[in-house]
Amino acid sequence: MTKVNYILPVALLFSGAVTAASENPWYAGARLGGTYYNDLSSNMLDANTLDKNDVGGGVFLGYNFVPWFALETGYTYLGKMGPAEIENMGSIKQQGMDLVGKFTWNASDSLDIFAKAGAFYYKADGQDQLSAYDDSGVAATAGLGLEYFLTKNISTRLEYQFYNELELQDAGMNSSWNTHFYGLSLVYGWGAPAPVVVQDAPMAEPEPEPMVEPEPEPEPVVLPAMVKVEPLTVELPFAFDSDELPQEYLDQLAPIAEHLIEYPEAELFVIGHTDSRGPEAYNQKLSEERAALIGEYLAAKFNIDKSRIVEEGRGELEPRATNDTDEGRALNRRVSVYTPGLEVQNK
C-alpha cells in the first residue's frame, strides 16, 4: 500500500472537517520527528548490524467531544529499518493509520498534558533484497506529550508514541520489533463562530394619556398615578464544566419570581456565561445549558409562562474578570438573571 492510499481517506475526512468547522470542534495537524527500533526478532536481519534510527512523521485529524477527551485518526510513516552501512542489503518500510483516544489534563490556560492510547493498522514492506516480502496487521499504540497553545486556534506538541510488536511474517520471513516515535507537531483547531448576541428589549414608552373633552360643570377627572418599578438582577455562580446548581443558589431566585408574579407585564432575561477553558464551541453549548436550567426551574417552580423568559448563552465572550487566574475564571462561570425596570399604574 502506498502513502497515497493512506493519505487519501485522511484528506477526505479533513475536507469534511473544514465544511463542519463553523459548528464542530475539529482540529488537524502534522508531525515530524525521529524513530527508534528495538527488540528485533528476525531470521533474516541481524540486530547487531541494525540501523536503529530513522525519520518519521504524518498527518492527523481529531474531534474534541469534551475538554478532556478527543478521538484522533491519521497517517503515520515510521521510517525504514535495516542493516547499517550495507547498501542495498534490504530494509523494511513501516507506515499505517492510527486510531487513538486522547486524554487531556489542563495544566494552565496555555499548556495541556495528554496521553494517547489505541490501535495502529500498519503495512510492513520489504525493500531492495527484501522486496518480495510484505505484511500488514494491527498493533497496540500509546503515547504521552505536552501541548502548548500559541493562540486560541494554533498549538504545538512535543510528543512520544510507542508502537508494539510490528511484524513481517511472509513466506520464510519471520520478523517482529517495537517502534518508538518522538517529535514535534503543529495543530490547527477550528472553533464555533461567535454567537449572535440578542440585546435586551428596550422598555416600552407609556402611551400618552387620553384627552378628556370638557363638559359643562365637569367633575374633576383623577388620572391614575404611574409607579416606577426598579430592575432586579441576580448572579448565580457555577462550578467548572458544570450545568447544575445547589438548592441554596436556586433559592436566591425567589425575589425575581415574586416580581414576575406581581407584575405580569415584566419580562425576564437569563444569560449564561463560561470561563475560557476548553473549545469555544463547547463553552457556547454549556452556557446555553446553564441558562436553560434556570429558565426551566423558574417556569416549573413558580408557574411562570416560558414566553416571558428569554434564555441566551454567550459562552466565554463576556467575562466579568480575567481568565488568567482561578478567581477570575470563577467569576466568569455564571448565569445573570435580569428583569428590566418598568412603569405600571398604581393600583
N, C-alpha and C positions, 0 to 999 in steps of 0.2 A: 504493500500500500504506500503510495507516495505522500509527500507532505501536503500536496494539493487536496488529496482525498480527505485528510484530516481537517484542513483549514476551511473547506467549503461549508460543512454544516455549522461551524462556528460563525462564519461570515453571515450565513442566513439568520442565525439567532441574533447576531449583532445588529443587522439591519432592522429586524423586528423590534429590538430594544430601542433603537433611535426613534421609530414610529411611536412607541409607547412611552417615550421619555417624559412627555408632558404629564403623565398620570402615575407612573410607577417608578419606584426607587431602584432602577437598574444601574449597574456600573460595568465598565470594561477596562482591560489593561493589557500590558505586555511586560514580560520579564526576561532578564538576561543574566547569565552568571556562569558558574563552573559546575562540573560534575565529577564525582569520585566513585570508583568501583571497588568493592571488596568482597570477601567470602566467595571467591570464584571456585566452582567445582566443574571441571571440564576434562573430557577425554582427548581434546584436540588443542587446547590452549594451555600454556604453562603460566601459572600465576606468578612465578618468579621473574618472567620476562614481560609481564603485562604492563602497558602504559595505563596507569590507574586514573588519569585525569584527562578531561576534555572540556569543551564548551557546550552549554545547553541554554535553552530558553523556550519561549512560547507566548501564546496569547490566551486570554481567558475572559469569561463573561459571568457576572454574578447578579443575584437579586436579594436585596435585604427584606426578609419577612418581618423582622423586629430588629431593634438596635443591636441586639446581642447575637443574632443568628442570620446567616446568609447561605445560599446554595451557589456553588461555583462549578463551571464546566469550561473546558478549553483544550487546546492542542499543546503538547509539550514535546520538545526534542531533547533527548538526553545524551547526545553525542555518540562517538564510536569507541568501542572497547577492543583493543587488540595488542599484539606484541610490540614492545618499544624497539625502535632503531632497526626494524626489519621491514624494509619497504615491500609492499605488495604481498606480505605474508598472509594477510587476511584479518578482517576485523568484523565486529558485529555492531550494526547501527540500531539505535533504540529510539522509538517515538510512539506516541499514542494520545489518548484522550483521558483527561481527569474528570471525575465527578466527586466533589467533596463538600462536606458541610463545614462552614467557617464559624467559629465560636469566638466572640469578641468581648474583651473587658475594656471599658473606657477608663484609662488611667488619668487623662486630663482632657481639656477641651480640644487639644491638638494631637494627642498621642493615644493610640489604641494598642493593646497587646492581644494577639489572636493565636488560635490553634486550629488546625485543619485535620480532617480525617475522612477517608472514603476509599474509592476504588480507582484503579488505573487500567484501562484497556490498552495493552501495548502490542506493538509489532516489532519483532526482532528480525533483522535482515542481515544475512551474511554478505560480506564484501570481498572483492578480489578472489583469493583462493577458497574463500568460504561462500561464494556467491550461489552455490547450489542449495544452501540451507536457509530456511526461514521458518518462523513460528509466531504464534500470537496467543494471547491469553489475558487473564485478569489478575492483577496483583493488588495487595493492600498498600495504601499510602497514607502518610501522616506528616504533619509539619507544624512549625512554630514561627512566629515572626513579630515584628513591630511595624506599625503603620502610622506615618506622620502626615497630617493634613497641612499642605502648603496653603490651600484656600478651601472654601467650603466644598468645592467640586473636584479638586485635584489633590491627590495624595501620593506618597511614595512608600514602598515597603522594603524592609530588609528581612529576608526570609530563608528558612531551611526546610527542605522536604525530603522525606525518606521513601524509597520505593523498594518493597520487599520481594525477594525471590523472583526476579525476571528470569525467563528460561529460553533456551534454544534447544528443543528436543525434536530432531528431524533426521530420520534415516541414517543412523550412525553417529550423529552429533548429539552429545549429551552434556549440556552446559547450563549452569544456573549461577546467579550472582545478585548482590544487592547494589542499588544505585542511590547516591546522595546528590541532591541538587542544592546549591546555595547561590544567592544572587540578589539583585535589586529589581523592583517592579515600579512601574508608573501607572497610576489608576485614575480614570475619569468617571465621576458619578453624576447622573442626572437627578435633579430634584423636581418636585411638583412646582407649577407656576404659582406666583403669588395669588392668594385667594382674593376674590372681589370683596372689598370692604363695604358693607352697607352702612351708610351714615344714619345716625338717629333721626327719626322723623321729626320735622320741626313742629312745635306746638301750634295748633290751630288758633288763629286770632278770633276773639269773640265777635259774634255778629253784632252789628250796631243795634241799639235799642229801637224798637218801632216807634214811629212818630204818632202821637195821640192828638187827633183833631180836637180843638177846644169846643166846648158846648156852653150854652148859656148857663151861668152859675154852676160851673162844673165842680164836682167833688175832687179834692186833691188826689192825684194818682201816685201811689207809692211804688217805685220801681224796686225790684229785688236787688239786694246788695251782692256784689261778686266777692268771693273769697279766694284768695291765692293759696294753693296747696304746694308746699315745698317738695322738691325732688328727694328721693331716697336712694341710697347706694349701699350695697353690702358686698365685701370682697371675701371670697372663700378660698383658702389655700388647699393645694393638692400635693400628695407625695409624688416622688419621681416615677414616671411611667404608669401612673395610676389614674383610673377614672371612677374612683369610689371615695366617699366622704363619711367620716364618723357622724353619728346622730347629733353630737354636740355642736357640730358646724351647721348641720341642716336646721337645727332649732333656731339659728340666727336669722332664718328666712321668715319667721313668724310676723315681724312688723311689716315686711314687704307684702305678705299675703293679706294681712288685715287692711293695708292701704288699698289693695286691689279690690277687696270685697266692699269697702266703704265707698270707693269711687269707681263705679262701673265704666267711666269714660277713660280711665287710666290704662296705659299700655305698659308692658314690661319687656326690657331688653336683657337677654342673658348671653354674655360674651365669654367664650372660653379661650384660655391662653396656655402656652407651654414655655419651658426654657429652650435653649438652642441645642441641647444634646440630641443626637440621633438625626436621621434623614428628615429633611423639611417636609416631605410628603407624609411621613408617619406622624410628625408633630401636628400637621394640619388636621389629620383624621382624629388624633387624640383630643385636640381642643374642641372639635365638634361633638365628640362623645361626652366630654365633660359638660358642655352647655346643654346637651340633650338630657343628661342625668338630672340637672337642676330643673329644667323645664318640666320634665315628666313628674318629678317629685311635687312641684307646686300645683300642677294640674290635678294630680291624684289625691294629694293630702288635703287641699283646700277647695277642691271642686271649682277650679278656675278654668274657664274656656281657653283651650290651646290657641285659638285665633287671636287672643290678646297677648300672647307670649312670642317674641321674636328671638330665635336661637341662632347664634353665629359662632363659628370657630375662626380665630385669627392666628392660630399656630404660634410661631415664635416671632412674629413680625412686630409686635407692640410690647417690648419688655418694659417693666417699671424700673428695673435696675440692671446693672452689668451682669453678663453671663460668665464672667471670668472668675467668680467666687461662688462657694456653696450658698452663702447668704443671699447673694443677688439672684441666683437661679431659683432659690426657694420662693422669693417674692414674685418671680415671673410665672410660676406654676399656680394659676389661679383661675377663678371664674368671677367676673364682675356682673352683679345683678343690679339693674338700674331701672327706676321708673321716673320719667321726666316730671317736672313741675307742671301744674295746670291751674286754670281758674274755673271755679264752679259757682253756681248760685247758692247763696246762703239759704239753708232750709228754715 
